[in-house]
Amino acid sequence: MTNTAAVNAVAILRTIDTSLTETQSRVSSGLRVRVAKDDAAYWSIATSMKSDNSALSSVSDALGLSKAVVDTQYSAMSSTIDVLAEFKNKLVAAKESSVDRTQIQTELDQLKTSLQAIAAGATFNGVSWLKTDIPGLAYASSVNQSLPASIIRSGSSFSVHNLNFDVAGLSLFNSDGGGILQKDQNSLGTIDGLRSNNGIGYGYLNQANYKFTGPITFAASDSISFDVLIDDGPYAAGIPGSVTLDKATVDAALGTTDGIINNRAQMVAVLNKAFSDAGLSSLVGAWTSSVPNQFELSSRETSGLPGSSLSLSNLNSTLPSGAAGGLENLLSSVENNYAALGFWETQSFRLKKDDMFSFDISIQGNPKTTITVTRSMVDAALGTDDGIVNPGHDMGVLMNYALSGLGIIGTDDGFATQLEIDPDVWHKAGMQSHFVISNIQDNVGSGPDFDIVDVDVTNPSADLDNYISGVEQMYQKAVRAGSALGSMGERLEMQSNFVANLQDSLSKGIGRLIDADMEKESAKLAAIQVQQQLSTVSLNIANQSPQILLALFRTAN
């Protein structure tokens, strides 16, 4: 009723047929993992990598297009450089007194036409960086062109990485001005007054001002005494001392015998004698003031302390009514003053992309530090993007930013700018406190004051030297632009090679995940085919057993 051998042979043949189908699929497709059920993990990874590789193909195409654009612009810029060199040669020739300037002008006009044609023709796929329509190009910080360069995959996130190229300095002719072959009248002027304050900022010497009240007469028993505190300040305690004036002091200072001080000059002489008697003459002194009938007391700033001050206390006098020659009435005082330098201007100034100015600053005799202010610094300090520095507030903020960390503070009152010593950094006060601003320079100068198309050597008022100088500046700008384009091209070439290598690496990685081992699968296919043949033979043998039994019944019959 049941042919067990045949059933087993059919089961084995069925299994072999399944293996044969799988192996034939791998051999015919070349893939070990063709659908998700073959290996879900590898299939998922390989599918993502295939998508990335496809995206890289688009990036590679975009890089090729970008390189073609850059190559076009570079070729045009190279031609521009050659034409400008010839243009300059013609201008030099025009300086010869015997030449026909009309003929030279004809040649110059032809060169102008060439320059305009080069700029207009430097277009690839509608892109031109040499003839532009960019508002405010002359003062633009940058004009970026973004080109896809690669892809970035991090986990499940996917993004495109761009290469950014600044093309602000490439335009030959711009509708709003600012092109290489157009006039460039730009000046920083006084740099908001900084340029005219090339000098020294000093702190004020301490002084205490008194008005002489006299004459006063010392009897043998009379005296004036007081305590002094020298160079006391916020960063170190001062030096104390005690001073006494009596008849002996007066007579010794004035060469008299009557003990009388008649005027402020004699009062100054007596005070200096008293300081000497107290051992303080090297530390303090008295002077006549520029104000009539007044005198001053001051520290000489020789104590070695950072403070610059002189204060009196415990004043006692045995003279009638407590008279002290004016020491009892302090009119005004200056103590612990720190260096400052103020400047102001009413005109704003503006830095273009590559503009800068610089100055040297030396603080309290230390080596000079060069401060360089660039367009990017201006925008960073002021939070703007136009490079404009308005007088007063803007300049104060800019100076504070530029001098950060040096111990100089920039301030303003809305009109004037002031640089001040930060006493928390530089403790010394008075005349010990000082800084020097020097060597103020900029790289702006005066650019060409004409467009290349306006050059006319036949005009009697034509300044050939000015033309030659201006065209030379245009030439140098074109050379820098050509160098920038060359760098762009090299960068694109390197990125293109990187993308190609990355595509190859991804293809290899995908192959390692899903490609079949053809040698192994071919050998396996041959083995399974043999197994299939043997299984078929076994099935035939199993199917012959009932026939043998039937033959026996026939024989018995």
TAKA-V310293 format. One record per backbone hydrogen bond with DSSP energy under -0.5 kcal/mol. NH is the residue of the N-H (numbers start at 1). CO is the residue of the C=O. E is the energy in kcal/mol with one decimal. If there is no record, write none. Layout:
BEGIN
nh=NH co=CO e=E
nh=NH co=CO e=E
END
This chain:
BEGIN
nh=4 co=2 e=-1.2
nh=7 co=3 e=-2.5
nh=8 co=4 e=-2.5
nh=9 co=5 e=-2.4
nh=10 co=6 e=-2.8
nh=11 co=7 e=-2.3
nh=12 co=8 e=-2.5
nh=13 co=9 e=-2.4
nh=14 co=10 e=-2.4
nh=15 co=11 e=-2.1
nh=16 co=12 e=-2.4
nh=17 co=13 e=-2.5
nh=18 co=14 e=-1.9
nh=19 co=15 e=-2.4
nh=20 co=16 e=-2.6
nh=21 co=17 e=-2.4
nh=22 co=18 e=-2.3
nh=23 co=19 e=-2.6
nh=24 co=20 e=-2.8
nh=25 co=21 e=-2.1
nh=26 co=22 e=-2.1
nh=27 co=23 e=-2.5
nh=28 co=24 e=-2.7
nh=29 co=25 e=-2.6
nh=30 co=26 e=-2.2
nh=32 co=514 e=-4.5
nh=33 co=514 e=-1.7
nh=34 co=32 e=-0.6
nh=38 co=35 e=-1.7
nh=39 co=35 e=-0.8
nh=39 co=36 e=-0.5
nh=43 co=39 e=-2.9
nh=44 co=40 e=-2.1
nh=45 co=41 e=-2.3
nh=46 co=42 e=-2.9
nh=47 co=43 e=-2.3
nh=48 co=44 e=-2.0
nh=49 co=45 e=-2.3
nh=50 co=46 e=-2.4
nh=51 co=47 e=-2.0
nh=52 co=48 e=-2.4
nh=53 co=49 e=-2.5
nh=54 co=50 e=-2.2
nh=55 co=51 e=-2.2
nh=56 co=52 e=-2.5
nh=57 co=53 e=-1.4
nh=58 co=54 e=-1.3
nh=59 co=55 e=-2.2
nh=60 co=56 e=-2.9
nh=61 co=57 e=-1.9
nh=62 co=58 e=-2.3
nh=63 co=59 e=-2.8
nh=64 co=60 e=-2.1
nh=65 co=61 e=-2.1
nh=66 co=62 e=-2.7
nh=67 co=63 e=-2.7
nh=68 co=64 e=-1.8
nh=69 co=65 e=-2.0
nh=70 co=66 e=-2.7
nh=71 co=67 e=-2.7
nh=72 co=68 e=-1.9
nh=73 co=69 e=-2.3
nh=74 co=70 e=-2.8
nh=75 co=71 e=-2.4
nh=76 co=72 e=-2.0
nh=77 co=73 e=-2.6
nh=78 co=74 e=-2.8
nh=79 co=75 e=-1.9
nh=80 co=76 e=-2.1
nh=81 co=77 e=-2.3
nh=82 co=78 e=-1.7
nh=83 co=79 e=-2.4
nh=84 co=80 e=-2.7
nh=85 co=81 e=-2.1
nh=86 co=82 e=-1.9
nh=87 co=83 e=-2.6
nh=88 co=84 e=-2.6
nh=89 co=85 e=-1.9
nh=90 co=86 e=-2.0
nh=91 co=87 e=-1.8
nh=92 co=88 e=-2.3
nh=93 co=89 e=-2.3
nh=94 co=90 e=-1.7
nh=95 co=91 e=-0.5
nh=95 co=92 e=-1.3
nh=96 co=93 e=-1.5
nh=99 co=96 e=-1.2
nh=101 co=99 e=-1.0
nh=104 co=100 e=-1.9
nh=105 co=101 e=-2.8
nh=106 co=102 e=-1.8
nh=107 co=103 e=-1.8
nh=108 co=104 e=-2.6
nh=109 co=105 e=-2.6
nh=110 co=106 e=-1.7
nh=111 co=107 e=-1.9
nh=112 co=108 e=-2.5
nh=113 co=109 e=-2.3
nh=114 co=110 e=-2.0
nh=115 co=111 e=-2.4
nh=116 co=112 e=-2.5
nh=117 co=113 e=-2.4
nh=118 co=114 e=-2.6
nh=119 co=115 e=-2.2
nh=120 co=116 e=-2.4
nh=121 co=117 e=-2.4
nh=122 co=118 e=-1.1
nh=123 co=121 e=-2.6
nh=124 co=127 e=-2.1
nh=127 co=124 e=-1.9
nh=128 co=126 e=-0.5
nh=132 co=173 e=-2.1
nh=135 co=133 e=-0.6
nh=137 co=134 e=-1.3
nh=139 co=136 e=-1.2
nh=140 co=136 e=-0.5
nh=140 co=137 e=-1.1
nh=145 co=165 e=-2.7
nh=147 co=163 e=-2.5
nh=149 co=161 e=-3.1
nh=150 co=161 e=-1.7
nh=152 co=159 e=-3.2
nh=154 co=157 e=-1.8
nh=157 co=154 e=-2.1
nh=159 co=152 e=-2.3
nh=161 co=150 e=-2.7
nh=163 co=147 e=-3.3
nh=164 co=162 e=-0.5
nh=165 co=145 e=-2.6
nh=165 co=163 e=-0.5
nh=167 co=143 e=-3.1
nh=167 co=165 e=-0.7
nh=170 co=167 e=-1.6
nh=171 co=167 e=-0.5
nh=172 co=130 e=-2.4
nh=173 co=130 e=-2.0
nh=175 co=132 e=-1.8
nh=177 co=174 e=-2.1
nh=178 co=183 e=-0.5
nh=180 co=171 e=-3.0
nh=181 co=172 e=-1.8
nh=182 co=179 e=-1.6
nh=184 co=448 e=-3.8
nh=186 co=184 e=-1.0
nh=191 co=188 e=-2.3
nh=194 co=191 e=-1.7
nh=195 co=190 e=-2.8
nh=197 co=194 e=-1.6
nh=198 co=195 e=-0.6
nh=199 co=197 e=-1.8
nh=201 co=435 e=-3.0
nh=202 co=200 e=-0.6
nh=203 co=430 e=-0.8
nh=203 co=433 e=-2.3
nh=207 co=334 e=-1.7
nh=208 co=297 e=-2.3
nh=209 co=332 e=-3.0
nh=210 co=295 e=-2.7
nh=211 co=329 e=-0.6
nh=212 co=210 e=-0.5
nh=212 co=293 e=-2.1
nh=213 co=325 e=-0.8
nh=214 co=212 e=-0.6
nh=215 co=261 e=-0.6
nh=216 co=261 e=-1.8
nh=218 co=259 e=-2.9
nh=219 co=217 e=-0.6
nh=222 co=219 e=-1.5
nh=224 co=245 e=-2.7
nh=225 co=316 e=-2.7
nh=226 co=243 e=-2.2
nh=227 co=313 e=-3.0
nh=228 co=241 e=-3.0
nh=229 co=311 e=-1.7
nh=230 co=239 e=-3.1
nh=231 co=309 e=-3.4
nh=233 co=236 e=-2.0
nh=236 co=233 e=-0.6
nh=239 co=230 e=-2.4
nh=240 co=238 e=-0.5
nh=241 co=228 e=-1.9
nh=243 co=226 e=-2.9
nh=245 co=224 e=-3.4
nh=247 co=222 e=-0.7
nh=250 co=246 e=-2.4
nh=251 co=247 e=-2.6
nh=252 co=248 e=-2.2
nh=253 co=249 e=-2.3
nh=254 co=250 e=-2.5
nh=255 co=251 e=-1.8
nh=256 co=251 e=-1.0
nh=261 co=216 e=-2.8
nh=262 co=260 e=-0.6
nh=267 co=263 e=-2.0
nh=268 co=264 e=-2.4
nh=269 co=265 e=-2.0
nh=270 co=266 e=-2.4
nh=271 co=267 e=-2.4
nh=272 co=268 e=-2.3
nh=273 co=269 e=-1.8
nh=274 co=270 e=-2.3
nh=275 co=271 e=-2.5
nh=276 co=272 e=-1.9
nh=277 co=273 e=-2.5
nh=278 co=274 e=-1.6
nh=279 co=276 e=-1.7
nh=280 co=275 e=-3.2
nh=281 co=275 e=-0.6
nh=283 co=280 e=-1.9
nh=284 co=280 e=-2.3
nh=285 co=298 e=-2.1
nh=287 co=296 e=-2.5
nh=289 co=294 e=-2.7
nh=294 co=291 e=-1.7
nh=295 co=210 e=-2.5
nh=296 co=287 e=-3.4
nh=297 co=208 e=-2.1
nh=298 co=285 e=-2.4
nh=300 co=283 e=-3.6
nh=307 co=231 e=-0.6
nh=311 co=229 e=-1.7
nh=313 co=227 e=-2.0
nh=316 co=225 e=-2.9
nh=318 co=223 e=-2.3
nh=322 co=319 e=-2.2
nh=323 co=320 e=-1.7
nh=327 co=324 e=-1.6
nh=329 co=326 e=-1.9
nh=331 co=209 e=-3.0
nh=332 co=209 e=-0.9
nh=334 co=207 e=-2.5
nh=336 co=308 e=-2.9
nh=337 co=204 e=-0.5
nh=340 co=202 e=-0.6
nh=341 co=419 e=-2.3
nh=343 co=417 e=-2.8
nh=345 co=415 e=-0.5
nh=349 co=389 e=-1.9
nh=351 co=387 e=-2.3
nh=355 co=352 e=-1.1
nh=357 co=373 e=-1.9
nh=358 co=441 e=-2.8
nh=359 co=371 e=-1.9
nh=360 co=438 e=-3.1
nh=361 co=369 e=-2.2
nh=362 co=436 e=-2.0
nh=364 co=362 e=-0.6
nh=364 co=434 e=-2.6
nh=366 co=363 e=-1.7
nh=369 co=361 e=-2.3
nh=371 co=359 e=-3.3
nh=371 co=369 e=-0.6
nh=372 co=370 e=-0.5
nh=373 co=357 e=-3.3
nh=373 co=371 e=-0.5
nh=374 co=372 e=-0.6
nh=375 co=355 e=-0.9
nh=378 co=374 e=-2.2
nh=379 co=375 e=-2.3
nh=380 co=376 e=-2.2
nh=381 co=377 e=-2.8
nh=382 co=378 e=-2.5
nh=383 co=379 e=-1.5
nh=384 co=379 e=-1.1
nh=389 co=349 e=-3.1
nh=390 co=388 e=-0.5
nh=393 co=391 e=-0.9
nh=394 co=391 e=-0.5
nh=395 co=390 e=-1.0
nh=396 co=392 e=-2.3
nh=397 co=393 e=-2.4
nh=398 co=394 e=-2.6
nh=399 co=395 e=-2.7
nh=400 co=396 e=-2.1
nh=401 co=397 e=-1.9
nh=402 co=398 e=-2.9
nh=403 co=399 e=-2.3
nh=404 co=401 e=-1.0
nh=406 co=403 e=-2.1
nh=408 co=403 e=-0.7
nh=409 co=420 e=-3.2
nh=411 co=409 e=-0.5
nh=411 co=418 e=-2.8
nh=413 co=416 e=-1.5
nh=417 co=343 e=-3.1
nh=418 co=411 e=-2.4
nh=419 co=341 e=-2.8
nh=420 co=409 e=-2.5
nh=421 co=339 e=-2.5
nh=422 co=407 e=-2.8
nh=423 co=421 e=-0.9
nh=425 co=422 e=-2.0
nh=426 co=422 e=-2.7
nh=427 co=425 e=-0.7
nh=429 co=306 e=-3.0
nh=430 co=337 e=-3.7
nh=432 co=429 e=-1.4
nh=433 co=430 e=-1.5
nh=434 co=432 e=-0.7
nh=435 co=201 e=-2.0
nh=436 co=362 e=-2.7
nh=437 co=199 e=-3.0
nh=438 co=360 e=-2.2
nh=441 co=358 e=-2.6
nh=441 co=439 e=-0.5
nh=443 co=356 e=-1.9
nh=447 co=184 e=-0.9
nh=447 co=445 e=-0.5
nh=452 co=181 e=-2.6
nh=454 co=451 e=-1.7
nh=455 co=452 e=-1.1
nh=459 co=456 e=-0.9
nh=462 co=459 e=-2.3
nh=464 co=462 e=-0.9
nh=467 co=463 e=-2.3
nh=468 co=464 e=-3.0
nh=469 co=465 e=-2.6
nh=470 co=466 e=-2.6
nh=471 co=467 e=-2.8
nh=472 co=468 e=-2.1
nh=473 co=469 e=-1.8
nh=474 co=470 e=-2.2
nh=475 co=471 e=-2.7
nh=476 co=472 e=-2.4
nh=477 co=473 e=-2.1
nh=478 co=474 e=-2.4
nh=479 co=475 e=-2.3
nh=480 co=476 e=-2.2
nh=481 co=477 e=-2.4
nh=482 co=478 e=-2.7
nh=483 co=479 e=-2.3
nh=484 co=480 e=-2.2
nh=485 co=481 e=-2.4
nh=486 co=482 e=-2.4
nh=487 co=483 e=-2.2
nh=488 co=484 e=-2.2
nh=489 co=485 e=-2.7
nh=490 co=486 e=-2.2
nh=491 co=487 e=-2.4
nh=492 co=488 e=-2.6
nh=493 co=489 e=-2.3
nh=494 co=490 e=-2.4
nh=495 co=491 e=-2.3
nh=496 co=492 e=-2.7
nh=497 co=493 e=-2.3
nh=498 co=494 e=-2.2
nh=499 co=495 e=-2.6
nh=500 co=496 e=-2.3
nh=501 co=497 e=-2.5
nh=502 co=498 e=-2.5
nh=503 co=499 e=-2.5
nh=504 co=500 e=-2.1
nh=505 co=501 e=-2.4
nh=506 co=502 e=-2.5
nh=507 co=503 e=-2.6
nh=508 co=504 e=-2.4
nh=509 co=505 e=-2.4
nh=510 co=506 e=-2.8
nh=511 co=507 e=-2.4
nh=512 co=508 e=-2.3
nh=513 co=509 e=-1.3
nh=514 co=510 e=-2.3
nh=515 co=511 e=-2.0
nh=516 co=30 e=-2.2
nh=518 co=516 e=-1.1
nh=521 co=517 e=-3.1
nh=522 co=518 e=-2.5
nh=523 co=519 e=-2.2
nh=524 co=520 e=-2.3
nh=525 co=521 e=-2.4
nh=526 co=522 e=-2.2
nh=527 co=523 e=-2.1
nh=528 co=524 e=-2.6
nh=529 co=525 e=-2.4
nh=530 co=526 e=-1.9
nh=531 co=527 e=-2.3
nh=532 co=528 e=-2.8
nh=533 co=529 e=-2.1
nh=534 co=530 e=-2.7
nh=535 co=531 e=-2.8
nh=536 co=532 e=-2.1
nh=537 co=533 e=-2.2
nh=538 co=534 e=-2.7
nh=539 co=535 e=-2.3
nh=540 co=536 e=-2.2
nh=541 co=537 e=-2.5
nh=542 co=538 e=-2.7
nh=543 co=539 e=-2.3
nh=544 co=540 e=-1.0
nh=544 co=541 e=-0.7
nh=545 co=541 e=-0.8
nh=545 co=542 e=-0.6
nh=547 co=543 e=-0.5
nh=548 co=544 e=-1.8
nh=549 co=545 e=-1.9
nh=550 co=546 e=-2.5
nh=551 co=547 e=-2.1
nh=552 co=548 e=-1.6
nh=553 co=549 e=-1.8
nh=554 co=550 e=-2.2
nh=555 co=551 e=-2.1
nh=556 co=552 e=-2.5
nh=557 co=553 e=-2.1
END
